[in-house]
Amino acid sequence: MVRFVGILVGLLFVLVLLVAALAPREASVPDPTLAHFQHPHQESWKQDGPLGLGIFGTFDRAQLQRGYQVYKEVCAACHSLRLISFRNLEEIGFSEPQVKALAKAAAVPSIDSRTGEPTTRPGVPSDRLPSPYPNEVAAAAANNNAIPPDLSLIIKARHDGQNYVHSLLTGYGLKVPADVEVPQGLHYNPYFASLNIAMAKPLNDEQVTYADGTPATVDQMSRDVVAFLHWAAEPELERRKQAGVATILFLAILAFLSFLAYRKVWAGVQH
């Protein structure tokens, strides 16, 4: 009897599998996002060092200053950089008087000591770079409910951050595939995960005027602002590399001295 019940259960299980296999299925619809999404172009960055290994790489101060100009004149209209103070800009080559002038030209949120009402005041070097919006509600209201992300750590927060941001900034204006729908208020960009991004094309040729005469192409401005944002995310990058190189040299010398001591101690011992 037990054997009969076991056989019956097995037959029912096989029957269920056959029904599931033979049941009509809906035709799968290809996802255009997967078909048209593009991975970032792999670029060469000075701060990554030779062969992109991250060793001995240093930031180009002139490029960082140009990148700050792009951020200030273009990106700062929507994106904050809340982890950077004006005095940090001395690290990228600005002099102390220049930093004071940059801070003074900025309107920093404050409170009127007489009335207690919100107001603004000229900045000082110790102030953080001011946000373009007083709060997230105002940011969402001004950007079709899409809050622009803070850029302080954007290079570290995105996979392959430098190449991703550069590709994203230069990825506008491409022809929209026939099977991709771009909703109103969004913009096609194949380097964005969903292909449609709320941010309109931010960069156009000659949008800024560089003091050093560098041609302000979209690619150049993108490279400059990416380098600046990389520095903003890792301002200690060069010091960390220097400490790493010094540590490796110390360990190499220690290993050599240990080998000499070993030879000296065991010189008269026969194996």
Order of alpha helices (4+ residues) and beta strands (2+ residues): alpha-alpha-alpha-alpha-beta-beta-alpha-alpha-alpha-beta-beta-alpha-alpha
